[in-house]
Amino acid sequence: MNTGTRQGRFEGKVAMVTGAGSGMGAAVARQLAAEGAGAVVLADLNRETASVVAKELPTGRAVALDVVDATAVDAAVEGVLREHGKLDIVVHAAGVDDPDVKQWIADALVDGCRIRVTDRLADTAWRRVMSVNLDGTFHVLRAAVRAMRPAEAGAIVVIGSSSAFDAPVGYPHYAASKAGVHALSQAVAKEVVASGIRVNVVAPGPTETGMAARTPAALRTGFADPGVRPYATPEEIADIALFLASDAAANLVGAVLLANGGRFTT
Ligand SMILES: NC(=O)c1ccc[n+]([C@@H]2O[C@H](COP(=O)([O-])OP(=O)(O)OC[C@H]3O[C@@H](n4cnc5c(N)ncnc54)[C@H](O)[C@@H]3O)[C@@H](O)[C@H]2O)c1
């Protein structure tokens, strides 16, 4: 459930959301439309799921996009400019986990063994996570800045992760990719604020999405701490992303908002 819906907050805005076929990206796209966005472009590797969400929205349109493909990212953003004449908001939620490694960690927990990942991790697994999460973020940030600089306006919100801070045991590639995402976004934020563009990051903790559904039960148990909030809903994270995209966050530049329900602080 959305707690922060404000009718018309994004009236007439043109927005692009990556990873919009599922989880947080889908929640962001729905919320932008509910708050008056004039156009919401839902970009996802999985065009079918993005289309299902887009069809719910009066101003939604789905496009197939692999954020690893820099040329395709540029083309998608240019397509938005051609069709709508501007790009006001980009929320970059596309990202991947590593279900195989999650299973290794869960198996070790169940068997009472030490977690062994680093010496078993293949180059392909490392590259996959880094190319989608880190290279993909660079491609999206670059294309968004190219589109927004001439207008001297725009807001970009990137979904990072609390894993960049607590560096979970057995998840080195994911933690490294998200630490890179945070630093990249902050460096770009400091550069482009002079051009009227704000870049900020939400760093969620465990959140109930497609990604969480790929987390084995033994691993989920570790997150079930009665002393903190349960798994966040994607809508709760979308609320924070939309706040960052809104004028209410005008003075937030290069912020990394840790949204982990009290699991730890930084
Ligand atoms: N769910 C969590 O607990 C959690 C916690 C912290 C951070 N995150 C981050 O939040 C973001 C959103 O993830 P989610 O939890 O909503 O997961 P999700 O799996 O539900 O959604 C991710 C979406 O990204 C899309 N995608 C994957 N690779 C892509 C690519 N190369 N190009 C374009 N789209 C691609 C998928 O098709 C999917 O629709 C990710 O960056 C993830 O790393 C998730």
The ligand as a Gaussian input file, in Angstrom:
#p B3LYP/6-31G(d) Opt

LIG

0 1
 N       14.625000      -6.942000      -3.166000
 C       15.558000      -6.623000      -2.303000
 O       15.605000      -7.133000      -1.171000
 C       16.570000      -5.560000      -2.682000
 C       17.347000      -5.007000      -1.644000
 C       18.261000      -4.007000      -1.968000
 C       18.398000      -3.578000      -3.268000
 N       17.648000      -4.139000      -4.267000
 C       17.796000      -3.590000      -5.622000
 O       16.556000      -3.046000      -6.031000
 C       16.504000      -2.996000      -7.459000
 C       15.150000      -3.528000      -7.915000
 O       15.123000      -4.926000      -7.635000
 P       13.801000      -5.709000      -7.177000
 O       14.046000      -6.172000      -5.804000
 O       12.613000      -4.913000      -7.506000
 O       13.971000      -6.985000      -8.103000
 P       13.052000      -7.642000      -9.237000
 O       13.820000      -8.833000      -9.678000
 O       11.673000      -7.817000      -8.728000
 O       13.023000      -6.534000     -10.390000
 C       14.180000      -6.232000     -11.157000
 C       13.747000      -5.945000     -12.584000
 O       14.928000      -5.590000     -13.324000
 C       14.855000      -6.216000     -14.581000
 N       16.192000      -6.402000     -15.139000
 C       17.122000      -7.303000     -14.761000
 N       18.207000      -7.202000     -15.533000
 C       17.969000      -6.199000     -16.420000
 C       18.695000      -5.616000     -17.483000
 N       19.915000      -6.084000     -17.810000
 N       18.151000      -4.603000     -18.182000
 C       16.905000      -4.154000     -17.866000
 N       16.139000      -4.670000     -16.888000
 C       16.674000      -5.688000     -16.168000
 C       14.169000      -7.546000     -14.329000
 O       13.608000      -8.086000     -15.526000
 C       13.115000      -7.159000     -13.300000
 O       11.898000      -6.796000     -13.910000
 C       17.717000      -3.788000      -7.934000
 O       18.730000      -2.886000      -8.308000
 C       18.133000      -4.564000      -6.710000
 O       19.511000      -4.869000      -6.748000
 C       16.746000      -5.129000      -3.994000

